[in-house]
Amino acid sequence: MSEASTPNPDRPRGRYGDQRRVPTGRLIVVGIIGLVVVCTAYIFVQMNRVSTPDVTASAAGWDRMEGREDDVFVFTLDVTREEPARDAYCVIYALDYDMNEVGRRDVLVPGGEERTVRMDVPVRTRAKAVAGDVYGCSTELPALLDR
């Protein structure tokens, strides 16, 4: 064999470098620990946001408006706030026999002195409603309800 056809092992090393860049075991462990710390902090923040509501509401009953049974549903709800002086709002909805949503309404709960307030709220419906429930509540008012 001639020298021209013999591969030169020094040539690729000179061109591409001598060592492969592979993360060391320490770097991988530090990265995994950092990822676990970030995930734990995120989960903690989300659990606190969801598990400690500042306002809650529950269904206390319902009725139909006399003479308008097919298009007005009167929903009674009890709203409890941690800080009674703060305004809050709740979203309620009405359901028909097939459990389809036939009406929905955002309800402003003005601040006051009592921690728990009972409200009768008429909800316009597109069909006869037979039940209702509370979708959720918050003290962060949307622009359409802000005074």
N, CA, C and O of each residue as an XYZ file, in Angstrom:
588
protein
N       0.823     -1.183      0.000
C       0.000      0.000      0.000
C       0.857      1.232      0.000
O       1.929      1.274      0.603
N       0.372      2.215     -0.677
C       1.131      3.465     -0.713
C       0.687      4.362      0.426
O      -0.363      4.142      1.029
N       1.496      5.380      0.720
C       1.188      6.299      1.813
C      -0.014      7.176      1.532
O      -0.676      7.609      2.476
N      -0.323      7.455      0.288
C      -1.436      8.323     -0.062
C      -2.773      7.676      0.294
O      -3.728      8.389      0.603
N      -2.866      6.354      0.258
C      -4.132      5.709      0.541
C      -4.300      5.328      2.021
O      -5.381      4.912      2.439
N      -3.233      5.471      2.801
C      -3.321      5.138      4.215
C      -3.973      6.295      4.964
O      -3.521      7.433      4.843
N      -5.034      6.026      5.742
C      -5.683      7.109      6.482
C      -4.752      7.647      7.560
O      -4.017      6.902      8.208
N      -4.806      8.936      7.727
C      -3.967      9.599      8.721
C      -4.834      9.884      9.951
O      -5.714     10.742      9.889
N      -4.607      9.186     11.060
C      -5.454      9.389     12.237
C      -5.299     10.779     12.855
O      -6.190     11.206     13.590
N      -4.229     11.491     12.594
C      -4.028     12.830     13.161
C      -4.836     13.894     12.436
O      -5.143     14.941     13.006
N      -5.167     13.641     11.236
C      -5.860     14.657     10.440
C      -7.260     15.001     10.983
O      -7.531     16.188     11.161
N      -8.165     14.047     11.257
C      -9.472     14.427     11.791
C      -9.368     15.088     13.169
O     -10.131     16.003     13.477
N      -8.425     14.627     13.996
C      -8.295     15.230     15.305
C      -7.841     16.678     15.194
O      -8.279     17.522     15.975
N      -7.023     16.960     14.296
C      -6.555     18.323     14.098
C      -7.673     19.221     13.573
O      -7.711     20.420     13.851
N      -8.547     18.638     12.836
C      -9.629     19.414     12.235
C     -10.798     19.634     13.201
O     -11.368     20.725     13.239
N     -11.151     18.631     13.965
C     -12.350     18.680     14.793
C     -12.070     18.770     16.292
O     -13.006     18.901     17.081
N     -10.862     18.705     16.681
C     -10.564     18.783     18.105
C     -10.254     17.415     18.663
O     -10.510     16.390     18.032
N      -9.706     17.419     19.844
C      -9.210     16.195     20.429
C     -10.232     15.528     21.347
O     -10.226     14.303     21.473
N     -11.118     16.307     22.000
C     -12.014     15.730     22.979
C     -13.464     15.928     22.564
O     -13.821     16.908     21.909
N     -14.270     14.984     22.958
C     -15.710     15.134     22.753
C     -16.258     15.894     23.949
O     -15.839     15.667     25.084
N     -17.199     16.797     23.691
C     -17.809     17.598     24.753
C     -19.045     16.861     25.274
O     -20.121     16.974     24.686
N     -18.908     16.121     26.348
C     -19.995     15.379     26.956
C     -20.208     15.946     28.359
O     -19.246     16.111     29.109
N     -21.459     16.244     28.720
C     -21.692     16.764     30.073
C     -21.225     15.759     31.125
O     -21.411     14.550     30.990
N     -20.626     16.291     32.152
C     -20.149     15.420     33.217
C     -21.319     15.009     34.104
O     -22.402     15.589     34.027
N     -21.092     14.016     34.935
C     -22.134     13.533     35.842
C     -22.585     14.618     36.808
O     -23.772     14.706     37.125
N     -21.659     15.446     37.279
C     -22.023     16.526     38.199
C     -22.961     17.530     37.537
O     -23.934     17.973     38.148
N     -22.675     17.880     36.314
C     -23.507     18.838     35.602
C     -24.928     18.293     35.407
O     -25.893     19.047     35.527
N     -25.066     17.041     35.118
C     -26.381     16.429     34.944
C     -27.140     16.423     36.270
O     -28.330     16.735     36.297
N     -26.470     16.075     37.369
C     -27.110     16.045     38.687
C     -27.560     17.450     39.090
O     -28.671     17.613     39.595
N     -26.730     18.456     38.881
C     -27.090     19.845     39.211
C     -28.290     20.288     38.375
O     -29.185     20.959     38.890
N     -28.320     19.925     37.109
C     -29.455     20.267     36.249
C     -30.742     19.618     36.715
O     -31.788     20.267     36.725
N     -30.693     18.352     37.101
C     -31.887     17.653     37.583
C     -32.376     18.267     38.897
O     -33.578     18.462     39.076
N     -31.465     18.569     39.808
C     -31.850     19.195     41.077
C     -32.487     20.561     40.822
O     -33.501     20.891     41.438
N     -31.914     21.346     39.935
C     -32.495     22.649     39.591
C     -33.892     22.513     39.012
O     -34.780     23.297     39.346
N     -34.096     21.539     38.160
C     -35.415     21.297     37.570
C     -36.430     20.894     38.638
O     -37.574     21.347     38.604
N     -36.025     20.055     39.577
C     -36.919     19.639     40.656
C     -37.295     20.830     41.533
O     -38.453     20.948     41.935
N     -36.349     21.712     41.839
C     -36.630     22.894     42.667
C     -37.618     23.819     41.954
O     -38.564     24.303     42.575
N     -37.414     24.066     40.682
C     -38.314     24.936     39.923
C     -39.718     24.329     39.845
O     -40.704     25.041     40.034
N     -39.818     23.039     39.574
C     -41.133     22.381     39.499
C     -41.844     22.409     40.845
O     -43.054     22.632     40.896
N     -41.117     22.187     41.931
C     -41.718     22.218     43.263
C     -42.243     23.608     43.589
O     -43.340     23.739     44.132
N     -41.483     24.642     43.271
C     -41.937     26.017     43.520
C     -43.182     26.332     42.702
O     -44.109     26.957     43.216
N     -43.223     25.915     41.448
C     -44.385     26.157     40.599
C     -45.624     25.466     41.165
O     -46.694     26.071     41.236
N     -45.486     24.212     41.565
C     -46.615     23.464     42.124
C     -47.103     24.118     43.409
O     -48.311     24.220     43.622
N     -46.196     24.562     44.265
C     -46.570     25.221     45.519
C     -47.371     26.490     45.255
O     -48.393     26.718     45.904
N     -46.928     27.315     44.320
C     -47.630     28.559     43.990
C     -49.022     28.251     43.439
O     -49.991     28.900     43.833
N     -49.139     27.287     42.545
C     -50.433     26.946     41.957
C     -51.389     26.361     42.996
O     -52.585     26.653     42.962
N     -50.888     25.547     43.908
C     -51.741     24.974     44.955
C     -52.286     26.079     45.862
O     -53.451     26.034     46.260
N     -51.461     27.062     46.188
C     -51.932     28.168     47.026
C     -52.969     29.013     46.298
O     -53.920     29.489     46.918
N     -52.804     29.205     45.007
C     -53.771     29.984     44.233
C     -55.125     29.300     44.189
O     -56.162     29.955     44.303
N     -55.118     27.992     44.024
C     -56.354     27.253     43.833
C     -56.993     26.827     45.150
O     -58.220     26.806     45.251
N     -56.210     26.492     46.144
C     -56.763     25.888     47.350
C     -57.256     26.889     48.390
O     -57.956     26.494     49.323
N     -56.921     28.147     48.265
C     -57.369     29.119     49.268
C     -58.159     30.235     48.592
O     -57.643     31.337     48.406
N     -59.408     29.954     48.223
C     -60.194     31.007     47.582
C     -60.586     32.090     48.577
O     -60.841     31.809     49.748
N     -60.631     33.321     48.103
C     -61.020     34.428     48.969
C     -62.520     34.684     48.930
O     -63.040     35.454     49.737
N     -63.215     34.045     47.997
C     -64.672     34.156     47.928
C     -65.233     32.839     47.387
O     -64.705     32.275     46.428
N     -66.312     32.357     48.018
C     -66.970     31.134     47.570
C     -68.472     31.369     47.525
O     -68.994     32.263     48.191
N     -69.147     30.567     46.745
C     -70.608     30.677     46.650
C     -71.195     29.281     46.535
O     -70.558     28.356     46.032
N     -72.413     29.154     47.009
C     -73.111     27.871     46.899
C     -74.576     28.133     46.558
O     -75.137     29.176     46.891
N     -75.167     27.165     45.894
C     -76.579     27.278     45.525
C     -77.432     27.139     46.780
O     -77.229     26.230     47.585
N     -78.386     28.046     46.937
C     -79.289     28.005     48.096
C     -80.722     27.736     47.661
O     -81.607     27.608     48.507
N     -80.965     27.648     46.372
C     -82.310     27.372     45.877
C     -82.544     28.033     44.534
O     -81.661     28.696     43.989
N     -83.745     27.846     44.009
C     -84.117     28.463     42.737
C     -85.634     28.535     42.647
O     -86.367     27.883     43.390
N     -86.062     29.351     41.709
C     -87.496     29.536     41.475
C     -87.649     30.029     40.044
O     -86.665     30.355     39.379
N     -88.874     30.079     39.582
C     -89.139     30.654     38.267
C     -89.965     31.913     38.463
O     -90.789     31.993     39.374
N     -89.739     32.896     37.601
C     -90.495     34.133     37.678
C     -91.904     33.879     37.140
O     -92.082     33.369     36.033
N     -92.887     34.242     37.940
C     -94.272     33.982     37.565
C     -94.628     34.729     36.279
O     -94.375     35.926     36.141
N     -95.211     34.001     35.361
C     -95.584     34.572     34.074
C     -94.474     34.499     33.038
O     -94.724     34.693     31.848
N     -93.249     34.220     33.477
C     -92.110     34.124     32.549
C     -91.309     32.860     32.838
O     -90.079     32.883     32.804
N     -91.997     31.761     33.121
C     -91.354     30.516     33.511
C     -90.392     29.971     32.457
O     -89.411     29.304     32.785
N     -90.686     30.264     31.184
C     -89.861     29.704     30.113
C     -88.595     30.501     29.830
O     -87.683     29.968     29.198
N     -88.497     31.749     30.267
C     -87.308     32.523     29.907
C     -86.636     33.277     31.061
O     -85.677     34.013     30.826
N     -87.113     33.114     32.293
C     -86.422     33.721     33.440
C     -86.367     32.701     34.575
O     -87.384     32.162     35.010
N     -85.155     32.460     35.032
C     -84.878     31.517     36.118
C     -84.301     32.333     37.271
O     -83.321     33.052     37.075
N     -84.872     32.242     38.450
C     -84.385     33.004     39.599
C     -83.534     32.072     40.458
O     -84.026     31.095     41.024
N     -82.266     32.396     40.538
C     -81.290     31.564     41.237
C     -80.937     32.223     42.573
O     -80.633     33.415     42.612
N     -80.974     31.461     43.662
C     -80.612     31.972     44.988
C     -79.246     31.417     45.352
O     -79.032     30.205     45.329
N     -78.320     32.310     45.690
C     -76.988     31.861     46.052
C     -76.517     32.534     47.327
O     -76.898     33.665     47.631
N     -75.685     31.822     48.064
C     -75.031     32.345     49.254
C     -73.571     32.589     48.910
O     -72.868     31.674     48.479
N     -73.116     33.818     49.099
C     -71.738     34.202     48.793
C     -71.027     34.490     50.102
O     -71.505     35.284     50.913
N     -69.878     33.845     50.312
C     -69.072     34.045     51.516
C     -67.719     34.599     51.103
O     -67.041     34.034     50.245
N     -67.327     35.728     51.729
C     -66.055     36.386     51.408
C     -65.161     36.439     52.635
O     -65.641     36.608     53.756
N     -63.861     36.295     52.420
C     -62.890     36.452     53.503
C     -62.854     37.902     53.973
O     -62.773     38.178     55.169
N     -62.914     38.822     53.015
C     -62.925     40.254     53.324
C     -64.267     40.816     52.852
O     -64.415     41.136     51.673
N     -65.244     40.942     53.749
C     -66.585     41.372     53.348
C     -66.631     42.748     52.688
O     -67.549     43.014     51.913
N     -65.686     43.618     52.965
C     -65.709     44.962     52.394
C     -65.337     44.978     50.911
O     -65.637     45.951     50.219
N     -64.696     43.930     50.413
C     -64.279     43.885     49.002
C     -65.428     43.468     48.110
O     -66.216     42.591     48.463
N     -65.518     44.107     46.942
C     -66.474     43.686     45.923
C     -66.031     42.330     45.372
O     -64.841     42.015     45.356
N     -66.985     41.548     44.930
C     -66.691     40.256     44.323
C     -67.679     40.030     43.185
O     -68.618     40.803     43.000
N     -67.459     38.981     42.441
C     -68.443     38.592     41.428
C     -68.448     37.084     41.302
O     -67.460     36.406     41.584
N     -69.595     36.580     40.869
C     -69.766     35.148     40.649
C     -70.399     34.934     39.283
O     -71.124     35.793     38.783
N     -70.124     33.797     38.693
C     -70.745     33.395     37.435
C     -71.679     32.241     37.767
O     -71.260     31.234     38.337
N     -72.955     32.397     37.402
C     -73.941     31.347     37.637
C     -74.536     30.928     36.298
O     -74.485     31.682     35.326
N     -75.094     29.736     36.253
C     -75.695     29.249     35.011
C     -76.937     28.433     35.309
O     -77.102     27.896     36.404
N     -77.808     28.351     34.311
C     -79.064     27.601     34.411
C     -79.034     26.446     33.416
O     -78.458     26.562     32.335
N     -79.666     25.320     33.794
C     -79.667     24.115     32.973
C     -81.094     23.673     32.667
O     -82.006     23.897     33.463
N     -81.281     23.041     31.503
C     -82.591     22.491     31.169
C     -82.643     21.009     31.568
O     -81.715     20.509     32.204
N     -83.725     20.304     31.198
C     -83.883     18.892     31.573
C     -82.759     18.008     31.051
O     -82.393     17.030     31.702
N     -82.213     18.333     29.899
C     -81.140     17.531     29.306
C     -79.756     17.937     29.805
O     -78.745     17.466     29.284
N     -79.707     18.809     30.809
C     -78.473     19.315     31.409
C     -77.656     20.180     30.437
O     -76.433     20.268     30.546
N     -78.349     20.812     29.490
C     -77.723     21.786     28.607
C     -77.785     23.153     29.274
O     -78.778     23.497     29.915
N     -76.729     23.920     29.122
C     -76.741     25.272     29.666
C     -77.657     26.144     28.820
O     -77.462     26.265     27.611
N     -78.659     26.754     29.455
C     -79.613     27.580     28.727
C     -79.560     29.042     29.159
O     -80.287     29.874     28.616
N     -78.714     29.358     30.122
C     -78.553     30.737     30.559
C     -77.344     30.875     31.461
O     -76.947     29.936     32.151
N     -76.764     32.076     31.441
C     -75.578     32.345     32.259
C     -75.582     33.813     32.632
O     -76.068     34.654     31.876
N     -75.036     34.119     33.807
C     -75.005     35.517     34.224
C     -73.839     35.757     35.171
O     -73.538     34.936     36.038
N     -73.188     36.908     34.985
C     -72.168     37.396     35.914
C     -72.876     38.263     36.941
O     -73.651     39.148     36.579
N     -72.615     38.015     38.218
C     -73.311     38.704     39.294
C     -72.311     39.500     40.121
O     -71.339     38.940     40.630
N     -72.540     40.788     40.257
C     -71.710     41.627     41.109
C     -72.210     41.510     42.540
O     -73.403     41.657     42.804
N     -71.295     41.247     43.459
C     -71.620     41.174     44.885
C     -70.911     42.354     45.547
O     -69.711     42.281     45.811
N     -71.637     43.438     45.818
C     -70.990     44.622     46.377
C     -70.472     44.370     47.791
O     -71.044     43.589     48.552
N     -69.377     45.051     48.120
C     -68.803     44.926     49.453
C     -69.780     45.406     50.512
O     -70.620     46.267     50.251
N     -69.668     44.851     51.691
C     -70.557     45.219     52.784
C     -69.967     44.794     54.106
O     -68.761     44.579     54.221
N     -70.818     44.674     55.101
C     -70.355     44.317     56.433
C     -70.482     42.826     56.721
O     -69.701     42.284     57.503
N     -71.452     42.154     56.105
C     -71.684     40.742     56.391
C     -70.745     39.854     55.586
O     -70.471     40.108     54.413
N     -70.262     38.814     56.242
C     -69.349     37.893     55.581
C     -70.076     37.014     54.560
O     -69.540     36.728     53.490
N     -71.293     36.589     54.894
C     -72.103     35.772     53.980
C     -73.345     36.546     53.572
O     -74.059     37.086     54.417
N     -73.596     36.596     52.276
C     -74.717     37.350     51.718
C     -75.560     36.387     50.882
O     -75.019     35.581     50.126
N     -76.889     36.472     51.018
C     -77.809     35.674     50.187
C     -78.406     36.593     49.134
O     -78.855     37.699     49.437
N     -78.403     36.120     47.890
C     -78.910     36.926     46.779
C     -79.854     36.097     45.917
O     -79.615     34.913     45.681
N     -80.934     36.732     45.447
C     -81.814     36.159     44.435
C     -81.477     36.838     43.119
O     -81.615     38.054     42.990
N     -81.038     36.061     42.147
C     -80.561     36.614     40.885
C     -81.383     36.059     39.732
O     -81.387     34.847     39.518
N     -82.087     36.917     38.978
C     -82.792     36.423     37.794
C     -81.804     36.178     36.649
O     -80.925     36.997     36.379
N     -81.969     35.046     35.995
C     -81.115     34.677     34.861
C     -82.017     34.504     33.652
O     -82.932     33.681     33.679
N     -81.776     35.265     32.594
C     -82.550     35.099     31.350
C     -82.108     33.822     30.678
O     -80.912     33.558     30.554
N     -83.079     33.024     30.239
C     -82.770     31.737     29.619
C     -83.399     31.653     28.236
O     -84.344     32.382     27.936
N     -82.880     30.771     27.395
C     -83.426     30.575     26.055
C     -84.353     29.365     25.992
O     -84.929     29.067     24.946
N     -84.492     28.667     27.131
C     -85.420     27.544     27.253
C     -85.779     27.418     28.723
O     -85.187     28.089     29.569
N     -86.736     26.569     29.031
C     -87.170     26.406     30.418
C     -86.062     25.753     31.249
O     -85.616     24.648     30.942
N     -85.630     26.441     32.290
C     -84.563     25.943     33.156
C     -85.153     25.163     34.322
O     -86.220     25.502     34.833
N     -84.447     24.114     34.737
C     -84.900     23.291     35.850
C     -83.858     23.186     36.962
O     -84.147     22.646     38.030
N     -82.664     23.691     36.725
C     -81.598     23.638     37.732
C     -80.582     24.718     37.424
O     -80.559     25.284     36.331
N     -79.751     24.988     38.398
C     -78.698     25.969     38.212
C     -77.548     25.669     39.146
O     -77.676     24.867     40.071
N     -76.420     26.318     38.899
C     -75.253     26.118     39.753
C     -74.320     27.314     39.617
O     -74.507     28.179     38.762
N     -73.310     27.340     40.483
C     -72.306     28.399     40.480
C     -71.096     27.888     39.721
O     -70.567     26.822     40.038
N     -70.651     28.640     38.720
C     -69.461     28.268     37.966
C     -68.212     28.629     38.747
O     -67.262     27.847     38.794
N     -68.201     29.805     39.362
C     -67.046     30.228     40.145
C     -67.185     31.665     40.585
O     -68.068     32.384     40.119
N     -66.305     32.089     41.492
C     -66.328     33.447     42.025
C     -64.903     33.985     42.141
O     -63.935     33.224     42.169
N     -64.797     35.315     42.209
C     -63.494     35.952     42.358
C     -63.676     37.359     42.909
O     -64.757     37.941     42.828
N     -62.608     37.887     43.465
C     -62.608     39.289     43.890
C     -61.915     40.166     42.856
O     -61.883     41.388     43.002
N     -61.364     39.560     41.821
C     -60.752     40.324     40.730
C     -61.832     40.571     39.687
O     -62.131     39.699     38.871
N     -62.411     41.758     39.718
C     -63.556     42.070     38.858
C     -63.119     42.265     37.411
O     -62.108     42.918     37.154
N     -63.870     41.707     36.465
C     -63.597     41.986     35.059
C     -64.033     43.414     34.718
O     -64.802     44.027     35.458
N     -63.549     43.925     33.621
C     -63.824     45.312     33.237
C     -65.327     45.574     33.073
O     -65.793     46.672     33.378
N     -66.076     44.603     32.607
C     -67.503     44.837     32.379
C     -68.292     44.975     33.678
O     -69.396     45.521     33.659
N     -67.763     44.499     34.804
C     -68.449     44.632     36.079
C     -67.827     45.679     36.992
O     -68.396     46.014     38.031
N     -66.671     46.194     36.614
C     -65.985     47.165     37.455
C     -66.799     48.450     37.518
O     -67.289     48.937     36.500
N     -66.935     48.986     38.709
C     -67.753     50.190     38.885
C     -67.022     51.378     38.355
O     -67.538     52.494     38.408
